[in-house]
Amino acid sequence: MNPFNTNYFIGYVNHVSPQYIKVHFPSSTLLNKYICSGEEFYGGLIGNFVTIEGENRGFIGKISELDLPEKERLSLSEKAFQSSDFHPTAKVEILLSFDYFNSSAALRSLNAFPNIGAKVYVCPSEFIQQYVMQFGKSVHNEDLFLQIGKLTSNGQTTVKLSQQALFGRHCAVVGTTGGGKSWTVSKLIEGMVQNHTKAILIDPTGEYEELSDSHIGISIHFGVNAYFSYRDLTIEDLFYLAKPAARIQAPKLLEAIRSLKCIEAGIGKEPDFAHNCNDGILKKTGTNIIKFNRFCYKHRTFIEDSSLNFNIDNLTRQISNECIYDTDRANTDIFGGRNDNDITNCVSLITRIDNILRTGIFSAMFGFGTIPTESKNLKQIIDEFLSPNQKDKFLLRIGFEDVGFESQAREITANAIAKYLLVKARQHSFRYQPIVLFLDEAHQFLNKSVVDEYFASASLSAFDQIAKECRKYGLFLCLATQMPKDIPVGTLSQMGTFIIHRLINYNDKEAIKQACSSADADTLSFLPVLGAGEAIISGVDFPMPLSIKVDPPHIPPDSKTPAFVDVTLHKEIHGVVI
C-alpha cells in the first residue's frame, strides 16, 4: 500500500534534528477527524503515527508534542478559533526508516534524515500493522503470532506480534497496581496456549487459578496437593532453610549430611562400622578415621552428590553426633569423644532444623514425615507436563496462595523450582520444545537473600541465572512486577521485551530507562498517563515502541480489590458471612 497517499497529507517538515523533526500544518483543519476508505483518521493527535518522505527512504514517526506559533497563541480565543485559521506545529519522534521498494524492510538506525519541506502524512493502520508483524520474525517464516490488542492511536489496528519477538530474549510486564498487568499476563498465556506452546506459571496469590483450571491447563496448590520432595532439593537449599552460621554450624551440618549419606551407601554393612550404626545414624566416636575416609572415597559419587539423598528425619541427631573432637587424645587414629563446646554452638541450628521438620506447612511443602496420599511430587508433575507425550495440556500453574511466609519458604521453594528447570535447560531438554516460565509478582522472589544468625547472607539467584544464560537453551523467562526498581539490574537488563503499563514512581521509571535501551524520554513521558489496560511495548526486536490497548482475556484473572461495605448489612448464610 502507498504510505504517501495525498488523502493522508497533513503538513511539511520545517525543522530537522538527529532525534526528531518538526512539522508545520498549513491549516488547523488538517488536525480534525476525517474518514478515508472507511478508516477514521485523526491528523494531529499526540501519539499518532505519521510517514515522512525522504530522498531515498521513507520514515515513520510519532507525534509527541503540538504547539502554536507565538503570535497565534496570543490571538487565540474561542471566537478566533472558529473564524480564523491557525498553523500548528508538531514535534515528531523519528522511529524508523524503510526502503521505498521494499517497505517491509525497516531499519532502526538512521543513516539519512528527511529534508526541510518534506511532506508528512498520517500513517494508515494497514501500513503500521504490516511492520508490527515483521518485528522479530524469524527468517524461516514459521513464526507463531499472538494477538495482543489494538493501537491506542487507532482502535481499528489490530496488534499481532511474533511470539519469538515477545519471548525470544525474555520478557518483562511491569506496571502499577490497577494498570492491567495481570490481564496482560493472562492474554499472553492465552495466546501461547492457542499456539500450543507450553508455559509454567508461578502464581503467588492464586489469581490465575481459573485460567489454569480450564481443559488446557493443570492447576497445582503447592503445599496442599503437591510437594517438592526434600530429596529433590540441594544441599544449598537446605542451607537456605536451616541458615547455619558459617564458622561452626555449617561444617557440622555438612559432616552430618556426609555421615547420613554414608548410612544410605551401606556403611553399616561394613564390619568396621557395624557396631557404630544404629537407628539410622552414624556414631563416629571411636571409629578409625582412615577407614572412614576410604569408605567415603569409594562411594564418593553418591556422597558428593548435591541432592539430599538421605533420611532427613535423622539429621538433628546426626548433628549432635558430629559434635566431637577431631581425634582421640590417646589415639589420633580414631575420632574423639563428645565436645560440649560444639554442642552449645549447634543448639540453635538443631532447634531450627527440628522446627522445620515438625512444622506442618514445611512437611506439606517438602514431604517431611508422612505424605498425604492426595499430594504428588512436584518434580514428577513438571516432568509429566513437559513430556512429549503430554499433548493436550499447555499451562502448568504452581499456586503459592496456601504457602506461608515463614522462614522465606516461598522464596526458597520458587528458587528450587527455577533451579530444577535451569538444570533441565542445561541438559538441552527445551531446545526443540521451548517453554516460557512466568513469574508473577517477581519482586517477591528476585533480589532476595537468606541471612543466618550472624548476618552472613546467601543469594537466591536461580531466576537471575535463567535470565542470563537460558535463552540459547530454550527456557524463556517472563517477569511480571509492579516494582521494577526491586528487580536486580542485571536481571532486568536481560529482558529483551518490555510491556510497560502505567508507572508513576520515579525510581521505577528510571529502572526501565536503564534496562530498556529503546525506552527514550519521549516514550517514558507517556507512562504516568496510560489508562487501565494501556501499555507501551518496547524492546530489542521492536524497531519502534508501540502504544497499545490490551484486549480483555477470555478468562480474566481474579485481581479485584475487595470493596468496603457496611458491616451492619452482613448476613450469615450456611455459615458464610456475606
HELIX and SHEET records of a PDB file:
HELIX    1   1 THR A    6  TYR A    8  5                                   3    
HELIX    2   2 SER A   28  LEU A   31  5                                   4    
HELIX    3   3 GLU A   70  LEU A   74  1                                   5    
HELIX    4   4 GLU A   78  SER A   83  1                                   6    
HELIX    5   5 SER A  125  VAL A  132  1                                   8    
HELIX    6   6 GLN A  163  PHE A  167  1                                   5    
HELIX    7   7 LYS A  181  GLN A  194  1                                  14    
HELIX    8   8 GLU A  209  SER A  212  1                                   4    
HELIX    9   9 TYR A  230  ASP A  232  5                                   3    
HELIX   10  10 ILE A  235  ALA A  242  1                                   8    
HELIX   11  11 GLN A  249  GLU A  264  1                                  16    
HELIX   12  12 ILE A  267  LYS A  269  5                                   3    
HELIX   13  13 ALA A  274  ASN A  276  5                                   3    
HELIX   14  14 ILE A  289  LYS A  298  1                                  10    
HELIX   15  15 ARG A  300  ILE A  303  1                                   4    
HELIX   16  16 ILE A  312  ASN A  314  5                                   3    
HELIX   17  17 LEU A  315  GLU A  322  1                                   8    
HELIX   18  18 ASP A  340  ARG A  358  1                                  19    
HELIX   19  19 GLY A  360  PHE A  366  1                                   7    
HELIX   20  20 LEU A  378  LEU A  386  1                                   9    
HELIX   21  21 GLU A  406  GLN A  408  5                                   3    
HELIX   22  22 ALA A  409  ARG A  426  1                                  18    
HELIX   23  23 ALA A  442  GLN A  444  5                                   3    
HELIX   24  24 ALA A  462  GLU A  469  1                                   8    
HELIX   25  25 ARG A  471  TYR A  473  5                                   3    
HELIX   26  26 PRO A  484  ASP A  486  5                                   3    
HELIX   27  27 VAL A  489  LEU A  492  1                                   4    
HELIX   28  28 TYR A  506  ALA A  515  1                                  10    
HELIX   29  29 ALA A  521  LEU A  524  1                                   4    
HELIX   30  30 LEU A  527  VAL A  529  5                                   3    
HELIX   31  31 VAL A  567  LEU A  569  5                                   3    
SHEET    1   A 7 ALA A 106  LEU A 107  0                                        
SHEET    2   A 7 THR A  89  ASP A  99 -1                                        
SHEET    3   A 7 TYR A  20  HIS A  24 -1                                        
SHEET    4   A 7 PHE A   9  VAL A  16 -1                                        
SHEET    5   A 7 LYS A 119  VAL A 122 -1                                        
SHEET    6   A 7 PHE A  49  ILE A  52 -1                                        
SHEET    7   A 7 ARG A  57  ASP A  67 -1                                        
SHEET    1   B 2 LYS A  33  CYS A  36  0                                        
SHEET    2   B 2 GLU A  39  TYR A  42 -1                                        
SHEET    1   C11 ASN A 154  SER A 162  0                                        
SHEET    2   C11 PHE A 145  LEU A 151 -1                                        
SHEET    3   C11 PHE A 542  VAL A 550 -1                                        
SHEET    4   C11 GLU A 534  GLY A 539 -1                                        
SHEET    5   C11 THR A 497  ILE A 500 -1                                        
SHEET    6   C11 CYS A 171  VAL A 174  1                                        
SHEET    7   C11 LEU A 475  THR A 481  1                                        
SHEET    8   C11 ILE A 435  LEU A 439  1                                        
SHEET    9   C11 ALA A 199  ASP A 203  1                                        
SHEET   10   C11 LEU A 395  GLY A 399  1                                        
SHEET   11   C11 GLY A 217  HIS A 221  1                                        
SHEET    1   D 2 ALA A 226  TYR A 227  0                                        
SHEET    2   D 2 LYS A 376  ASN A 377  1                                        
SHEET    1   E 2 CYS A 277  ASN A 278  0                                        
SHEET    2   E 2 ILE A 281  LEU A 282 -1                                        
SHEET    1   F 2 LYS A 448  VAL A 451  0                                        
SHEET    2   F 2 SER A 457  LEU A 460 -1                                        
SHEET    1   G 2 GLU A 572  ILE A 573  0                                        
SHEET    2   G 2 VAL A 576  VAL A 577 -1                                        
END                                                                             
